[in-house]
Amino acid sequence: MKLSDYVIHFLADLGLKHVFVLTGGYAVNLIDSFHKEPRLKHICVNHEQVGAMAAEAYSRFAGFGAMISTNAPGALNLLNGIDGAWNDSIPCIFICGQVVRERWNRSKDVTSHGREIVDMVTIAGSVTKYAQYVEDPENIKYYMETAVSIANEGRPGPVLLEIPLDVQKANVEPEKLVGFNPDPDAHLRLQKVGPQNQDKISTKITEALAMIKEAKRPVVLLGGGLRLSGTIEQARIFIESLGIPTVATWAAFDNMPHNHPLYLGNIGSYGNRRANFTVQNADLVIALGARLNVRQTGGSPNTFARDAKKIMVDIDEFELARARVKVDLPIKCDLRDFFDLLFGQNKYLPKLNIDCWRNQTTTYKILYTEVLPEYYKQKNSVNVYVFLKTLSNMIDASVPAVTDCGGNLIWTMQAFEVKDGQRVFSNMGLSSMGYSLAASIGVCLANDKKPTVCIIGDGGFQVHIQELETIKRLGLPIKVFVLNNHSYGIIKQTIESWFGIASTEELEKRCLAVSSRDGYSCPDFLKVARAYGIANLRIGSHAEMESGIREALDYNGPIVCDVVLDEHQKITPRLEFGNPLEDQHPLLPREELKKVMLIDVLKNNEEEWMQGI
């Protein structure tokens, strides 16, 4: 059997139905082998970066994803998507070609040993769990099995194999190939940590439960580790049994429905006020698979939940060690093991006697929303908060939504109301422009070509706009909603904030490379869509909004919907660097803030508010 045939058969044996590809001279054998494997369909994209991001998103739905590219320039284009998978801990495999072995030399004595030669193993090593150059054809089974095993074990992530052209063409005898032999007990997660560690974890769980029972104002913080470990349902049982108010990080945005009585929304610099008030007033924070990074805690970690003890459960000891806030009870543990041991020790978890606290958080939920009544009165353009709330209410729970980066990501996290069981996500760790269009392709294919919503900005859309051809060719019913403010809106707001610009006139002078006034512009997206043979429409006002959304959602096929926003559309609320989470801009009157805070308001923030009036 030709080695490239073995590789493609191996991917099919994993249960994959699709592999993303972009052909090239040093990948032709790998791609040619698809014609011998009827179980697997190659999906051609127009840029390797798109294929990498699509594979990452495919993995989120199908459990594993794969992308094949040529070497050098093609392989380098994979890096953005690989790093996105690394940051979000998504298991997938990237296979790239390489020049024949006799031309390969890693020596740095000369700049290059030939044309189209790049050492991808070294370059990708820092953003993969495993990267290997396949020099001996007889080791291909070992390398493939090792890569897949490492990608999925512990904290998941991407892996990469670099296969030279002559190795791809080599003949191998599958029955004689030596495979990877993991620890025979590796599938027994509790066995991996050993009896002593089980006892330590059980002891810590007992300690955690004691802290929970003593708390008057506990809050659960959901993190991305819950979905990675498959424990969203266990977490929900835990939360509902004890009746603990709950907030989330962006990575756990879709772990609980918006209308759940205990759910307050997501925390952080651009979080929901109601969620930030909840975590800041807590006396105990239980972080489940959340790493407490700067976007979650704000720029001053000592002000984060400053009256609370913190319990942090995470599989990654390095995340526990580097936590930016003081963790009172770190528990290094796979969340599956955590809940297995927790429920094993406690068949019944009694509801906590914290009615006053639950009532207080419900008050936060009633008083503070990001979609304000005055937003509905906007004329001549669409208010993005109104649009996203309306869109979320009109989408069926079975329809996944992928959002991009920058302002449209933040607006989605603030205004989109997730339904029970619905998937709404982005690549949160790297957050690259154009991600949602690429990811929508992966999601739609992994989800049996069912309708998929893509939320993207005008800037991000242009990064991968060529993939409209891929979407059209494959007949994918992707509904692309372009939130079009004809600018890099979040950068404009950053310039305004960082440089202390007070007037609109001065802001326009300083906003270089941000809008059509100085360097940035976008085309008529409806004309672009028509050029690709894709249906299109424009929503330019609130009067057109519901009918336009309904037309897009009901259309049988791909469609581009250009949503016209005001160029000066703001992100609100937002946290100025250094402020505690409870004090987002626009700043609340101090008396109102003192009324909703159960702990003391920091003195320096009172002074800042006085300076601002």
C-alpha positions as CSV (number, residue, x, y, z in Angstrom):
1,M,0.0,0.0,0.0
2,K,1.2,3.5,-0.8
3,L,1.9,5.4,2.4
4,S,-0.4,8.3,1.4
5,D,-3.2,5.7,1.0
6,Y,-2.5,4.5,4.5
7,V,-2.8,8.1,5.9
8,I,-6.1,8.7,4.2
9,H,-7.5,5.3,5.3
10,F,-6.3,6.1,8.9
11,L,-8.3,9.4,8.9
12,A,-11.4,7.6,7.7
13,D,-11.0,5.0,10.4
14,L,-11.2,7.8,12.9
15,G,-14.7,8.4,11.8
16,L,-14.1,11.6,9.9
17,K,-16.3,12.3,6.9
18,H,-14.6,15.4,5.6
19,V,-11.0,16.6,5.4
20,F,-10.1,20.1,4.3
21,V,-7.5,20.4,1.6
22,L,-5.7,22.9,-0.6
23,T,-3.5,21.1,-3.2
24,G,0.1,21.7,-4.0
25,G,3.0,19.9,-5.5
26,Y,4.2,18.4,-2.3
27,A,0.7,17.2,-1.2
28,V,-0.5,15.6,-4.5
29,N,0.0,12.1,-3.3
30,L,-1.9,12.6,-0.2
31,I,-4.8,14.2,-2.0
32,D,-4.7,11.7,-4.8
33,S,-5.3,9.0,-2.3
34,F,-8.8,10.3,-1.5
35,H,-10.1,8.5,-4.7
36,K,-9.3,5.2,-3.0
37,E,-11.3,6.0,0.2
38,P,-15.1,6.4,-0.4
39,R,-15.8,7.1,3.3
40,L,-13.9,10.4,3.2
41,K,-14.7,13.5,1.2
42,H,-12.0,16.1,0.5
43,I,-13.2,19.7,0.9
44,C,-11.3,22.2,-1.2
45,V,-10.9,25.7,0.2
46,N,-9.3,28.7,-1.4
47,H,-6.8,29.5,1.4
48,E,-5.0,27.2,3.8
49,Q,-5.8,29.5,6.7
50,V,-9.5,29.0,6.0
51,G,-9.0,25.2,5.9
52,A,-7.2,25.3,9.3
53,M,-10.0,27.3,10.9
54,A,-12.7,25.2,9.3
55,A,-11.0,22.0,10.6
56,E,-10.9,23.5,14.1
57,A,-14.6,24.4,14.0
58,Y,-15.4,21.0,12.5
59,S,-13.7,19.4,15.5
60,R,-16.0,21.4,17.8
61,F,-19.0,19.5,16.3
62,A,-17.6,16.2,15.1
63,G,-15.0,15.6,17.8
64,F,-11.9,15.8,15.5
65,G,-10.9,17.7,12.4
66,A,-8.1,17.5,9.8
67,M,-6.5,19.7,7.2
68,I,-3.9,18.7,4.5
69,S,-1.7,21.2,2.7
70,T,1.4,21.4,0.7
71,N,4.7,22.6,2.2
72,A,6.4,26.0,2.7
73,P,4.0,28.8,1.7
74,G,1.0,26.6,2.0
75,A,2.0,25.1,5.3
76,L,2.8,28.5,6.7
77,N,-0.7,29.7,5.9
78,L,-2.0,27.1,8.4
79,L,-0.4,28.7,11.4
80,N,-3.2,31.2,12.2
81,G,-5.7,28.3,12.4
82,I,-3.3,26.0,14.2
83,D,-2.7,28.7,16.9
84,G,-6.4,29.3,17.2
85,A,-6.9,25.5,17.9
86,W,-4.0,25.7,20.4
87,N,-5.4,28.7,22.3
88,D,-8.9,27.2,22.5
89,S,-7.7,23.6,23.2
90,I,-9.4,22.0,20.1
91,P,-8.1,18.6,19.0
92,C,-7.3,18.4,15.3
93,I,-4.5,17.2,13.0
94,F,-2.6,19.1,10.3
95,I,-0.7,17.2,7.7
96,C,1.6,19.1,5.3
97,G,3.9,17.9,2.6
98,Q,7.7,18.5,2.4
99,V,10.5,18.3,-0.2
100,V,12.1,14.8,-0.7
101,R,14.4,13.7,2.1
102,E,17.7,14.2,0.3
103,R,16.9,17.9,-0.1
104,W,15.9,18.4,3.5
105,N,18.5,19.9,5.9
106,R,17.6,21.7,9.1
107,S,21.0,23.5,9.4
108,K,20.8,27.2,9.7
109,D,24.2,27.8,8.2
110,V,22.5,29.0,5.0
111,T,19.2,30.8,4.7
112,S,17.6,28.1,2.6
113,H,18.7,24.8,1.1
114,G,16.4,25.2,-1.9
115,R,13.1,26.5,-3.1
116,E,9.9,26.2,-1.1
117,I,11.6,24.7,2.0
118,V,10.4,25.6,5.5
119,D,10.9,23.7,8.8
120,M,7.3,23.5,9.8
121,V,8.0,21.2,12.8
122,T,10.1,23.8,14.4
123,I,7.9,26.7,13.5
124,A,4.7,25.0,14.7
125,G,6.2,23.4,17.7
126,S,5.3,26.2,20.1
127,V,1.6,26.0,19.1
128,T,1.0,22.3,18.8
129,K,1.0,19.5,21.4
130,Y,3.0,17.3,19.0
131,A,4.8,18.1,15.7
132,Q,6.8,15.4,13.9
133,Y,8.8,15.1,10.7
134,V,8.1,11.6,9.1
135,E,11.5,10.5,7.9
136,D,11.1,6.7,8.0
137,P,7.9,5.3,6.2
138,E,7.9,2.4,8.6
139,N,7.1,4.8,11.5
140,I,3.9,6.3,9.9
141,K,1.5,4.2,12.0
142,Y,3.3,5.1,15.2
143,Y,3.3,8.8,14.3
144,M,-0.3,8.9,13.3
145,E,-1.5,7.1,16.4
146,T,0.7,9.1,18.7
147,A,-0.5,12.3,17.2
148,V,-4.2,11.5,17.6
149,S,-3.7,10.2,21.1
150,I,-1.8,13.3,22.2
151,A,-4.3,15.6,20.5
152,N,-7.1,14.1,22.6
153,E,-5.5,13.4,26.0
154,G,-5.5,15.7,28.9
155,R,-6.0,19.3,27.8
156,P,-6.7,18.8,24.0
157,G,-5.0,20.6,21.2
158,P,-3.7,20.5,17.6
159,V,-0.9,18.2,16.3
160,L,1.1,18.3,13.0
161,L,2.8,15.8,10.8
162,E,5.2,16.8,8.0
163,I,5.5,14.1,5.4
164,P,8.2,14.4,2.6
165,L,7.1,13.8,-1.0
166,D,9.2,10.6,-1.4
167,V,7.8,9.2,1.9
168,Q,4.3,9.8,0.7
169,K,5.0,7.7,-2.3
170,A,6.8,4.9,-0.3
171,N,5.2,1.4,-0.1
172,V,4.3,0.1,3.3
173,E,2.7,-3.1,4.6
174,P,0.1,-2.0,7.2
175,E,0.0,-5.3,9.0
176,K,3.8,-5.0,9.7
177,L,3.7,-1.4,10.9
178,V,4.5,-0.8,14.6
179,G,1.8,1.3,16.3
180,F,1.7,3.5,19.4
181,N,1.2,1.6,22.7
182,P,-0.2,4.0,25.3
183,D,-0.5,3.2,29.0
184,P,-3.1,0.3,29.1
185,D,-4.9,2.1,31.8
186,A,-4.9,5.5,30.0
187,H,-8.6,5.2,29.2
188,L,-9.3,4.9,32.9
189,R,-9.1,8.6,33.8
190,L,-9.1,8.1,37.6
191,Q,-6.5,5.3,37.2
192,K,-4.2,7.8,35.5
193,V,-4.1,10.1,38.6
194,G,-3.5,7.2,40.9
195,P,-5.2,6.2,44.2
196,Q,-3.2,8.8,46.2
197,N,-4.2,11.6,44.0
198,Q,-7.8,10.4,44.0
199,D,-7.7,10.7,47.8
200,K,-6.2,14.2,47.6
201,I,-8.9,15.3,45.1
202,S,-11.6,13.7,47.3
203,T,-10.3,15.6,50.3
204,K,-10.3,18.9,48.3
205,I,-13.8,18.3,47.2
206,T,-14.9,17.8,50.8
207,E,-13.1,21.1,51.6
208,A,-14.8,22.8,48.7
209,L,-18.3,21.6,49.8
210,A,-17.6,22.9,53.3
211,M,-16.7,26.3,51.8
212,I,-19.8,26.3,49.7
213,K,-22.1,25.5,52.6
214,E,-20.5,28.3,54.6
215,A,-20.9,30.9,51.9
216,K,-23.6,33.5,51.9
217,R,-23.1,34.8,48.4
218,P,-21.6,32.0,46.2
219,V,-21.3,32.1,42.5
220,V,-20.3,29.5,39.9
221,L,-18.1,30.6,37.0
222,L,-18.4,28.4,34.0
223,G,-15.3,28.1,31.7
224,G,-14.4,26.6,28.4
225,G,-13.1,23.5,30.1
226,L,-16.6,22.2,30.7
227,R,-17.4,21.6,27.0
228,L,-13.9,20.3,26.4
229,S,-14.4,17.7,29.2
230,G,-18.0,17.0,28.2
231,T,-19.3,18.0,31.7
232,I,-21.8,20.8,30.9
233,E,-24.7,18.6,32.1
234,Q,-22.9,17.6,35.3
235,A,-22.2,21.3,36.0
236,R,-25.8,22.2,35.5
237,I,-27.0,19.4,37.9
238,F,-24.5,20.8,40.5
239,I,-25.7,24.4,40.0
240,E,-29.4,23.5,40.1
241,S,-29.1,21.2,43.0
242,L,-27.4,23.8,45.2
243,G,-29.3,26.7,43.6
244,I,-26.1,28.8,43.0
245,P,-26.2,31.9,40.8
246,T,-24.0,31.4,37.8
247,V,-21.9,33.4,35.4
248,A,-19.8,32.4,32.4
249,T,-16.7,33.3,30.5
250,W,-17.0,33.8,26.7
251,A,-15.7,30.3,26.1
252,A,-18.8,29.0,28.1
253,F,-21.2,31.5,26.5
254,D,-23.6,28.8,25.3
255,N,-23.3,26.4,28.3
256,M,-26.6,27.7,29.9
257,P,-29.6,29.3,28.3
258,H,-30.1,33.0,28.7
259,N,-33.5,32.6,30.4
260,H,-32.3,30.2,33.1
261,P,-33.3,31.6,36.4
262,L,-29.9,31.2,37.9
263,Y,-27.9,32.4,35.0
264,L,-26.7,36.1,34.9
265,G,-24.6,36.2,31.7
266,N,-20.9,36.5,31.0
267,I,-18.3,38.4,33.0
268,G,-15.3,40.4,32.1
269,S,-14.1,43.7,30.6
270,Y,-16.9,43.6,28.0
271,G,-19.2,41.4,30.1
272,N,-22.8,42.0,31.2
273,R,-23.2,44.4,34.1
274,R,-25.5,42.0,35.9
275,A,-22.9,39.2,35.7
276,N,-20.1,41.5,36.8
277,F,-22.1,42.8,39.8
278,T,-22.8,39.2,40.7
279,V,-19.2,38.0,40.7
280,Q,-17.9,41.2,42.3
281,N,-20.4,40.9,45.3
282,A,-19.8,37.2,45.8
283,D,-18.1,35.8,48.9
284,L,-17.1,32.6,47.1
285,V,-16.3,32.0,43.4
286,I,-16.2,28.4,42.1
287,A,-14.4,28.5,38.8
288,L,-15.0,25.4,36.7
289,G,-12.6,25.1,33.8
290,A,-12.0,28.9,33.7
291,R,-8.5,30.2,33.7
292,L,-9.2,33.7,35.1
293,N,-7.4,35.6,32.4
294,V,-7.3,39.4,32.1
295,R,-10.4,39.6,29.9
296,Q,-12.3,37.8,32.7
297,T,-10.9,39.6,35.7
298,G,-10.1,43.1,34.4
299,G,-6.7,44.7,34.4
300,S,-6.4,44.9,38.2
301,P,-6.7,41.3,39.4
302,N,-6.6,42.3,43.0
303,T,-10.0,43.9,42.6
304,F,-11.6,40.8,41.1
305,A,-14.2,39.3,43.4
306,R,-12.1,40.9,46.2
307,D,-14.4,39.9,49.0
308,A,-14.5,36.3,47.9
309,K,-12.6,33.1,48.4
310,K,-11.8,31.3,45.2
311,I,-12.0,27.6,44.3
312,M,-10.5,26.8,40.9
313,V,-10.8,23.4,39.2
314,D,-8.6,22.9,36.1
315,I,-6.9,20.1,34.4
316,D,-3.8,22.2,33.6
317,E,-1.4,22.7,36.5
318,F,0.2,25.6,34.7
319,E,-3.0,27.5,34.6
320,L,-3.5,26.9,38.3
321,A,0.0,28.1,39.0
322,R,-0.2,31.2,36.9
323,A,-3.7,32.3,38.0
324,R,-3.7,36.1,38.1
325,V,-5.8,36.1,41.3
326,K,-5.1,34.4,44.6
327,V,-6.8,31.0,44.5
328,D,-7.7,29.7,48.0
329,L,-8.4,26.1,46.9
330,P,-6.8,25.0,43.6
331,I,-8.0,21.6,42.4
332,K,-5.9,20.0,39.6
333,C,-8.3,17.6,38.1
334,D,-10.1,16.7,34.9
335,L,-13.7,18.0,35.4
336,R,-15.0,14.5,34.6
337,D,-13.2,13.1,37.5
338,F,-14.2,16.1,39.7
339,F,-17.9,15.5,39.1
340,D,-17.6,11.7,39.3
341,L,-16.0,12.0,42.7
342,L,-18.3,14.8,43.8
343,F,-21.5,12.9,43.0
344,G,-19.9,9.6,44.2
345,Q,-19.3,11.1,47.6
346,N,-22.6,13.0,47.7
347,K,-25.7,11.3,46.3
348,Y,-27.8,14.3,47.3
349,L,-26.7,17.9,47.3
350,P,-29.2,20.0,49.3
351,K,-30.2,23.4,48.1
352,L,-28.4,26.2,49.8
353,N,-30.2,28.6,52.1
354,I,-29.2,31.7,50.2
355,D,-32.6,33.2,49.1
356,C,-31.6,36.7,49.8
357,W,-28.5,36.4,47.5
358,R,-30.6,34.7,44.8
359,N,-33.1,37.5,45.0
360,Q,-30.3,40.1,44.8
361,T,-28.9,38.6,41.6
362,T,-32.4,38.4,40.1
363,T,-32.7,42.1,40.7
364,Y,-29.4,42.7,38.8
365,K,-30.9,40.7,35.9
366,I,-34.0,42.8,35.9
367,L,-32.3,46.2,36.2
368,Y,-29.4,45.8,33.9
369,T,-29.6,44.9,30.2
370,E,-27.3,45.8,27.3
371,V,-30.3,46.4,25.0
372,L,-31.7,49.7,26.2
373,P,-35.2,51.0,25.3
374,E,-33.8,54.0,23.5
375,Y,-31.9,51.8,21.1
376,Y,-35.1,50.9,19.4
377,K,-35.7,54.5,18.5
378,Q,-32.6,54.7,16.3
379,K,-33.3,56.0,12.7
380,N,-31.6,55.7,9.3
381,S,-29.5,52.7,10.4
382,V,-29.7,49.6,12.6
383,N,-28.7,49.5,16.2
384,V,-26.5,46.4,16.6
385,Y,-27.8,45.5,20.1
386,V,-31.4,45.5,18.9
387,F,-30.4,43.5,15.8
388,L,-28.5,40.8,17.7
389,K,-31.3,40.4,20.3
390,T,-33.9,40.2,17.5
391,L,-31.7,37.7,15.5
392,S,-31.2,35.5,18.5
393,N,-34.9,35.4,19.3
394,M,-35.8,34.5,15.7
395,I,-33.2,31.7,15.3
396,D,-34.2,28.2,16.2
397,A,-32.3,26.5,19.0
398,S,-31.0,23.9,16.5
399,V,-29.2,26.5,14.4
400,P,-25.6,27.1,15.5
401,A,-24.2,30.6,15.2
402,V,-20.5,31.5,14.8
403,T,-19.3,35.0,15.5
404,D,-16.1,36.7,14.5
405,C,-13.7,39.0,16.4
406,G,-13.5,42.6,17.6
407,G,-16.7,44.6,17.9
408,N,-19.1,42.1,16.4
409,L,-17.8,39.4,18.9
410,I,-18.4,41.7,21.8
411,W,-21.8,42.8,20.7
412,T,-22.8,39.2,20.2
413,M,-21.5,38.3,23.7
414,Q,-23.5,41.2,25.2
415,A,-26.8,41.0,23.3
416,F,-27.3,37.5,21.9
417,E,-29.8,35.5,24.0
418,V,-28.8,31.8,23.8
419,K,-31.5,29.1,23.8
420,D,-31.2,25.8,25.6
421,G,-28.9,23.5,23.7
422,Q,-27.9,26.1,21.1
423,R,-24.3,26.5,20.0
424,V,-22.9,30.0,19.8
425,F,-19.2,30.4,19.7
426,S,-16.0,32.0,18.3
427,N,-12.3,31.3,18.6
428,M,-11.8,33.2,21.8
429,G,-8.1,32.7,22.4
430,L,-6.7,34.1,19.2
431,S,-9.7,35.8,17.8
432,S,-8.6,36.3,14.2
433,M,-10.5,38.4,11.7
434,G,-12.4,36.3,9.2
435,Y,-12.7,33.3,11.6
436,S,-16.5,33.0,11.6
437,L,-16.8,32.7,7.8
438,A,-14.2,29.9,7.7
439,A,-15.5,28.2,10.8
440,S,-19.1,28.3,9.5
441,I,-18.0,26.1,6.6
442,G,-16.6,23.5,9.1
443,V,-19.7,23.7,11.3
444,C,-22.1,23.3,8.4
445,L,-20.3,20.3,7.1
446,A,-20.0,18.6,10.5
447,N,-23.7,19.3,11.1
448,D,-24.9,17.5,8.0
449,K,-25.2,20.7,5.9
450,K,-27.9,22.1,8.1
451,P,-28.4,25.9,8.3
452,T,-25.7,27.8,10.0
453,V,-25.5,31.5,11.0
454,C,-22.3,33.5,10.5
455,I,-22.0,36.8,12.3
456,I,-19.1,38.9,10.9
457,G,-17.9,42.5,10.6
458,D,-17.2,44.2,7.3
459,G,-13.5,44.1,8.0
460,G,-13.4,40.4,8.9
461,F,-15.6,39.5,5.9
462,Q,-13.0,40.9,3.5
463,V,-10.2,38.7,5.0
464,H,-11.9,35.5,3.7
465,I,-14.4,36.8,1.2
466,Q,-13.1,34.4,-1.4
467,E,-14.7,31.6,0.5
468,L,-18.1,32.6,-0.8
469,E,-17.0,30.5,-3.8
470,T,-16.5,27.5,-1.5
471,I,-19.9,28.0,0.2
472,K,-21.6,28.4,-3.2
473,R,-19.9,25.4,-4.7
474,L,-20.7,23.1,-1.8
475,G,-24.3,24.5,-1.5
476,L,-23.9,25.2,2.2
477,P,-26.9,27.0,3.7
478,I,-24.8,29.5,5.6
479,K,-26.6,32.8,6.5
480,V,-23.9,35.5,6.6
481,F,-24.9,38.5,8.5
482,V,-22.4,41.3,7.9
483,L,-22.5,43.9,10.7
484,N,-21.3,46.7,8.5
485,N,-20.2,50.0,10.2
486,H,-17.8,50.7,7.3
487,S,-14.9,50.9,9.7
488,Y,-12.8,49.1,12.3
489,G,-15.2,50.3,15.0
490,I,-13.5,48.8,18.1
491,I,-10.2,50.4,17.0
492,K,-11.8,53.8,16.7
493,Q,-13.2,53.4,20.3
494,T,-9.8,52.2,21.5
495,I,-8.2,55.3,20.0
496,E,-10.8,57.5,21.7
497,S,-10.3,55.9,25.0
498,W,-6.5,55.5,25.1
499,F,-5.6,58.9,23.7
500,G,-8.3,60.7,25.7
501,I,-10.0,62.3,22.7
502,A,-13.1,64.2,23.6
503,S,-14.4,65.7,20.4
504,T,-15.7,64.0,17.3
505,E,-13.7,66.3,15.1
506,E,-10.4,65.4,16.8
507,L,-11.3,61.7,16.8
508,E,-11.8,61.8,13.0
509,K,-8.3,63.3,12.6
510,R,-6.7,60.7,14.7
511,C,-8.5,57.6,13.3
512,L,-5.9,56.6,10.8
513,A,-6.4,53.3,8.9
514,V,-9.7,52.9,10.5
515,S,-12.4,54.3,8.2
516,S,-12.9,55.4,4.6
517,R,-11.6,58.9,5.6
518,D,-8.1,57.5,5.9
519,G,-7.2,54.2,4.4
520,Y,-9.9,51.7,5.1
521,S,-12.9,51.0,2.9
522,C,-15.2,48.1,1.9
523,P,-17.0,47.2,-1.3
524,D,-20.7,46.8,-1.9
525,F,-21.1,43.4,-0.4
526,L,-24.3,42.7,-2.3
527,K,-22.5,43.1,-5.6
528,V,-19.8,40.8,-4.4
529,A,-22.3,38.2,-3.4
530,R,-24.0,38.4,-6.8
531,A,-20.6,37.9,-8.5
532,Y,-20.4,34.6,-6.6
533,G,-24.0,33.7,-7.5
534,I,-25.2,34.0,-3.9
535,A,-28.5,35.5,-2.8
536,N,-28.3,38.8,-0.9
537,L,-30.2,41.5,0.8
538,R,-29.7,44.6,2.9
539,I,-31.2,45.7,6.2
540,G,-30.9,49.4,6.6
541,S,-33.4,50.2,9.3
542,H,-35.4,48.7,12.1
543,A,-38.4,48.7,9.9
544,E,-36.7,46.3,7.6
545,M,-35.1,44.2,10.3
546,E,-37.5,41.4,11.2
547,S,-38.6,40.8,7.6
548,G,-35.0,40.8,6.4
549,I,-33.9,38.4,9.1
550,R,-36.8,36.1,8.3
551,E,-36.0,36.1,4.6
552,A,-32.4,35.2,5.2
553,L,-33.2,32.4,7.7
554,D,-35.9,30.9,5.5
555,Y,-33.9,31.1,2.3
556,N,-33.0,27.6,1.0
557,G,-29.3,28.1,0.5
558,P,-26.5,30.5,1.3
559,I,-27.3,34.2,1.6
560,V,-25.4,37.4,2.5
561,C,-27.2,40.0,4.5
562,D,-25.6,43.4,4.7
563,V,-26.7,45.0,8.0
564,V,-26.1,48.8,7.9
565,L,-24.9,50.1,11.3
566,D,-24.1,53.6,12.3
567,E,-20.3,54.2,11.8
568,H,-20.2,55.5,15.4
569,Q,-21.9,52.5,17.0
570,K,-20.4,52.1,20.4
571,I,-19.6,49.1,22.6
572,T,-21.3,49.6,25.9
573,P,-20.7,48.7,28.6
574,R,-16.9,48.4,28.6
575,L,-14.2,48.5,31.2
576,E,-11.5,51.1,31.2
577,F,-8.2,49.6,32.1
578,G,-7.6,49.5,35.8
579,N,-11.2,49.8,36.9
580,P,-12.8,46.9,38.8
581,L,-15.4,44.8,36.9
582,E,-18.4,46.5,38.7
583,D,-17.4,49.9,37.3
584,Q,-17.8,49.7,33.6
585,H,-18.3,52.7,31.3
586,P,-20.5,54.6,30.9
587,L,-20.0,54.9,34.7
588,L,-23.1,54.6,36.8
589,P,-23.9,57.4,39.3
590,R,-22.1,56.7,42.5
591,E,-25.2,56.5,44.6
592,E,-26.6,53.9,42.2
593,L,-23.4,51.9,42.3
594,K,-23.2,52.0,46.1
595,K,-26.8,50.8,46.2
596,V,-26.2,47.7,44.0
597,M,-22.8,46.9,45.6
598,L,-22.9,44.8,48.8
599,I,-19.2,45.5,49.4
600,D,-17.4,48.8,49.6
601,V,-16.9,50.8,46.4
602,L,-13.2,51.5,45.8
603,K,-12.3,55.1,46.7
604,N,-10.2,55.8,43.5
605,N,-13.3,55.0,41.4
606,E,-15.3,57.6,43.2
607,E,-12.7,60.1,42.4
608,E,-12.6,59.0,38.7
609,W,-16.4,59.4,38.5
610,M,-16.2,63.0,39.9
611,Q,-13.5,63.9,37.4
612,G,-15.8,62.7,34.6
613,I,-18.8,64.9,35.4
